[in-house]
Each structure stands twice: as structure tokens, then as C-alpha cells.
Amino acid sequence: MNHSLQTNPSEPDDKSPVLRPALVLFVVLSLLTGLLYPLLVTGVAQAVFAHQANGSLVQRDGKTVGSELIGQPFSQPGHFWSRPSATGPMAYNAAASSGSNFGPSHPALAEAVQARIAALRADDPGNTAPVPVDLITASASGLDPHISLAAARYQVTRVARVRSLAPEQVNTLVDQHTEGAWLGFMGEARVNVLALNLALDAQARP
């Protein structure tokens, strides 16, 4: 009795007809999606939107001082203050975008809000106007480069007094750096804090 194994004639011995097209497809797609497409997108971005593609960086006297898209902490009374940031381990850490995740009844949030109100009142004791909410609460990202127009107006008296400028002059700068709603109806008017503070510093130059 012959017990030798019999080869199934329906199963091909050579796997190359299956592997070859798979390998070719893998290489072609890798080149298209991993090399050519990124190069094309990067080239178009650099040619058409170079400023945005490179991070919307802000230059002053040949030095990079920040980005239009990332907020910065300002604490001097002669500057407009940004919206608070809850990123760690430092404020406005672009590598750790986050909010505090504190609920409205969390004691730590209430303490932080009260401390921010106290700081604003201490540097502008004559200002009895209600404090805009975006000056005392952090955003979800912690990186907001803008404040609301109301938050900018609230700080005008302090900035004008410290810099010995007329409030009308400071208000004019605020108006010049106010960005309207996107497409005229999406969002609200806002002010880029870095751009406004740079304009203030430029006015103080000889």
C-alpha cells in the first residue's frame, strides 16, 4: 500500500504570482503617499501660504517673537493681558495643549477665578466695570492668542495710565487690531494680544 503524500494539483507551488503584485503595490503606494504627496502638499503650501505653513511666526527687528496662533503670558501692567492658560508645566505650552478640566463647582476653579479678578483689580483699582469672563477663565486649548473685544476694552484704562497715553489713543490701537467675525458672521470680534502689545511697544520708541 502506497502511503506517500499526494500533492494537490489545485494548489500552486510558486507563490511569486501573488507576492509580486502585492510588493509592487506596496512600493508604489509608499512612494505616492509617503513621498510624492507630502512633497506636493509642502511645495504648494510654501509657494502659496508660506507664512501660515511656517507657523505664522511674528518677526520684530529680525527676531522671532512669537506666533499669531499661540498665545503668550503678559503680566506687566503696561501690556494687555492674555486669556489665562491651564497648560502644564507652564502656561501656553504648545506641546501640552489642554484645559484644567475643572467643573464649575470645583473649589480650585473658584480660587483661580478669584485670584485673577484680584490681580486685575489691584493693577486697575479705579476700574469698576464687570470683568470679562475670558480674562479670568482658561480656554479648552490653553493656547488662545486672542481675547474678546470686551476684554481688550476693559484693560484700556490700565494700559493708558501706565504708559501715560490718552485712553482714546489706546482705544484706537485696539480698533486697528480687532479682527471681525470670520466671513462676517462666524464667531465674534477678537483682538490678537501679541500684535496689540507689539504695536504699543512700537509707539513708545523714539
Phi, psi and omega in degrees: 000129184272115181256016181291146180289139179256133178278132179287116183294344181280346181262120181288143178280330184266118180273352185300324178300336179270318184288322186300308179295329178294316179294318179297317179296320179298314181295316182296314180293325177297318179293319182291309186272335183262344183230299186293313181297312176301321178296320179296312181296317179296318179296316179296317180298317181291329182280325187255321183233054186300318182297312180291320182295333181263018173099010181051047184288146180253127182252143174216119181056040177079005180241145177280123182249358179158193179230148176293344188257347184239126180290166178224151176279131174235128182235349178291137182296341178275002177245155170287137181269145180278174173290141180302152180235138180253014180289154178237161357280001179223162180292146178058039177279105184293343179275355181219053180301125181188165171255182180282336184064018175279135175285167183297339180260005182289130181300324181295324178292317179298320179294317180296318180296316179296322179294321180291321177297317180298320180294319178295317180293322182295323181274351180213066188296337181278354183270109181257009180291152176301139181281124178301143188296330183283356174270351183234358178232141179278154178275172180294327181272331185076009186236011186304124176273353184247158166235163179290161178299323178297321179293325177290315180299322181300328185268357185300315184297319179295311182297318180296318181294314182294323182268002181057044177246157174288138178305325179297323179295318179291321178298325177296318177297320177299315179299320182292336183249018176271128177260129181284178178299143181295129183061016176086351182216352182259123181085197181225170178296141183212163183232129176281116188293317180298314180298319180294317180293325176295322178294322177297313180297325180293327178294331183280352180285154177301000000 
